[in-house]
């Protein structure tokens, strides 16, 4: 039996902007990224957005993105193509997910090298 999977899951959340449907339904926006351990690419992604179209759009924006490029490249893609009240909340959640990934990935590497 395999000790660990080839991918990891990273999650993060941010408060949704008030007076939006997202706030009324979820109160928060959630980002869930599945990342390949070796290639460090996002292989799957889910977002707590109201519409299927928006969820699918963000998934297509994210899948294939390499975590080694840092969060700014992905934020730029979003900034250039997503115009909505929840943009800032989405950015906060995404930055948090990247930060969590970087902290845990470094911790995991350090533990493996001991």
C-alpha positions as CSV (number, residue, x, y, z in Angstrom):
1,X,0.0,0.0,0.0
2,X,1.2,3.5,-0.9
3,X,2.2,5.7,2.0
4,X,1.3,8.9,0.4
5,X,-0.6,10.0,-2.7
6,X,1.0,11.7,-5.7
7,X,-1.0,14.9,-5.0
8,X,-1.8,17.0,-2.0
9,X,-4.9,19.2,-1.2
10,X,-4.5,22.8,0.0
11,X,-7.5,24.8,1.2
12,X,-8.1,28.4,2.2
13,X,-11.0,30.7,2.8
14,X,-11.7,34.4,2.9
15,X,-14.8,36.4,3.8
16,X,-17.1,37.1,0.9
17,X,-18.1,40.7,0.2
18,X,-21.3,41.8,1.9
19,X,-24.4,42.5,-0.3
20,X,-23.4,39.8,-2.8
21,X,-25.1,36.5,-3.5
22,X,-21.9,34.7,-2.4
23,X,-22.1,36.3,1.0
24,X,-25.8,35.5,1.3
25,X,-25.2,31.8,0.4
26,X,-21.7,31.0,1.8
27,X,-20.5,33.9,3.8
28,X,-17.0,32.9,2.6
29,X,-15.2,32.0,-0.6
30,X,-13.3,28.8,-0.5
31,X,-10.3,27.7,-2.6
32,X,-9.4,24.0,-2.8
33,X,-6.3,23.1,-4.9
34,X,-5.0,19.6,-5.7
35,X,-1.3,19.9,-6.5
36,X,1.0,17.3,-8.0
37,X,3.8,16.6,-5.5
38,X,6.5,16.2,-8.2
39,X,5.6,18.7,-10.9
40,X,4.0,21.2,-8.4
41,X,1.2,21.9,-10.9
42,X,-2.4,22.4,-10.0
43,X,-4.1,19.3,-11.3
44,X,-7.6,20.0,-10.0
45,X,-9.4,22.9,-8.3
46,X,-12.7,23.8,-6.7
47,X,-14.1,27.2,-5.6
48,X,-17.2,28.1,-3.6
49,X,-18.7,30.3,-6.2
50,X,-22.4,30.7,-6.9
51,X,-22.6,29.6,-10.5
52,X,-21.3,26.6,-12.3
53,X,-19.9,28.8,-15.0
54,X,-17.8,30.7,-12.6
55,X,-16.6,27.6,-10.8
56,X,-15.7,26.0,-14.2
57,X,-14.0,29.2,-15.4
58,X,-11.7,29.4,-12.3
59,X,-10.9,25.7,-12.6
60,X,-9.8,26.2,-16.2
61,X,-7.7,29.2,-15.1
62,X,-6.0,27.3,-12.4
63,X,-5.4,23.8,-13.6
64,X,-2.0,23.5,-15.1
65,X,-0.6,26.5,-13.2
66,X,2.8,25.7,-11.6
67,X,3.1,26.6,-8.0
68,X,6.8,27.4,-8.5
69,X,5.7,30.6,-10.4
70,X,4.2,32.0,-7.2
71,X,0.8,33.4,-6.6
72,X,1.3,36.6,-8.6
73,X,1.1,35.0,-12.0
74,X,-2.2,33.3,-11.2
75,X,-3.6,36.5,-9.7
76,X,-2.6,38.4,-12.9
77,X,-4.6,35.9,-15.0
78,X,-7.6,36.4,-12.7
79,X,-7.2,40.2,-12.7
80,X,-7.2,40.2,-16.5
81,X,-10.3,38.1,-16.9
82,X,-12.6,38.2,-13.8
83,X,-14.5,41.4,-13.1
84,X,-16.8,40.9,-10.1
85,X,-17.3,42.2,-6.5
86,X,-15.7,39.1,-5.1
87,X,-12.3,39.5,-6.8
88,X,-10.6,40.8,-3.7
89,X,-12.0,38.0,-1.5
90,X,-10.9,35.5,-4.1
91,X,-7.4,37.0,-4.2
92,X,-7.1,36.8,-0.4
93,X,-8.2,33.1,-0.3
94,X,-5.8,32.2,-3.1
95,X,-2.8,34.0,-1.5
96,X,-3.6,32.1,1.7
97,X,-3.7,28.8,-0.1
98,X,-0.3,29.5,-1.8
99,X,1.2,30.6,1.6
100,X,-0.1,27.4,3.3
101,X,1.3,25.3,0.4
102,X,4.7,26.9,0.6
103,X,4.9,26.6,4.4
104,X,3.9,22.9,4.4
105,X,5.9,22.0,1.3
106,X,9.0,23.4,2.8
107,X,8.3,21.7,6.2
108,X,7.7,18.4,4.4
109,X,11.0,18.7,2.4
110,X,12.9,19.6,5.6
111,X,11.5,16.5,7.4
112,X,12.4,14.3,4.4
113,X,16.0,15.5,4.4
114,X,16.6,14.8,8.1
